[in-house]
Amino acid sequence: MIVNDQGSRESALFAVSVLALTLCVRLFRQTASIWFVALLPIALVLMLVLDAPHRNSPYRIHSWHTLWYGAMTNFLYVFSLFTLTSVGDSDRLGIVYVAIGTGAAAATLAIPLIASVFSPRQYEVGCIVGAAIVSCGLLVPQLYVATAGLTSMLVTMGNAESFATFLDDERIVPEERRLVRSKFYGIGSIIEQTQMMVTVFVCSMLIRGDCSAAMAGYAVRDVSTLNLPVYHWALAICVALNALTGICVAHRPREASG
C-alpha cells in the first residue's frame, strides 16, 4: 500500500476489503451477532467498487464460470453445515460430506469420457445448467444426500474445464494464471457466504421473530427444531438464486466476456 504505484495501492485495498468481508462472515458465523450482518453488504460493495478501477478489460467467460463454481462448492459444504448443526442432526453431516467428496472424486473419472463427446463450450454449459437443475433436488429431504453428491460431481467437472482455460489465457502472465483463477474462485465463495448469511438472517427474522435465532444454533449450539422451517426457506431461496445465476452465466455470450 505504500509503494508509489496506483495499481499496487488499488490491489492492496481490494485485498483488504476482501479480508474485511471474510472477517465479517466469519464473526457472524461464530457469534450470530446482527451487527456483522449489517457490515456484510457494506464490505461486499466496497470490494466490488475497489476491484473495478484496476481491471483493464471485462471479465472473460471462464472468470464468471469460476466465480459460480466457487460459490456452488461453498454452498454445498457450508449450508449443509449450518442446517444440520442448527437442527441437531450433526451425524448426518458426515454422510453429506462423504457424498460431496465422492461426487468430486467421481468427476475425475467422468471428465475424460464426457469431455471427448462435446465441445468445450457445450461441455461446460451442460455442467453448469445440469448442476443448477439437479441442485433443486436439495429441497427434497430424502434426496438431499444424493443430490449433494451429483451436484458436486457436475460442479467439479465444469470447474476442471474452466481451470484448463485459465492456464491457456494469454492475457495473464503464465506464472500468475493459477493465482488469478484462485482469486475468482475465492471471491465466488465469499459472495455466496454473504448471500447465505443474509438469507438466513432475513428468514430467521420473518419466521422466528429473532434475527439471529437460527444462526445461534450453529454459532453457540442453541439447537432447536424450530430452526428447521428457517433453513428450509433459506435453502429454497439460495437454490433458486444459485440456479438462476448459473443459467445466466452459462448462456453469457463469449463476445461480451472481453
Secondary structure, 3 states (H helix, E strand, C coil): CCCCCHHHHHHHHHHHHHHHHHHHHHHHHHHCCHHHHHHHHHHHHHHHHHHCCCCCCCCCHHHHHHHHHHHHHHHHHHHHHHHHHHCCCHHHHHHHHHHHHHHHHHHHHHHHHHHCCCCHHHHHHHHHHHHHHHHHHHHCHHHHHHHHHHHHHHHHHHHHHHHHHHHCCCCCCHHHHHHHHHHHHHHHHHHHHHHHHHHHHHHHHHHHCCCCHHHHHHHCCCCCCCHHHHHHHHHHHHHHHHHHHHHHHHCCCHHHHC
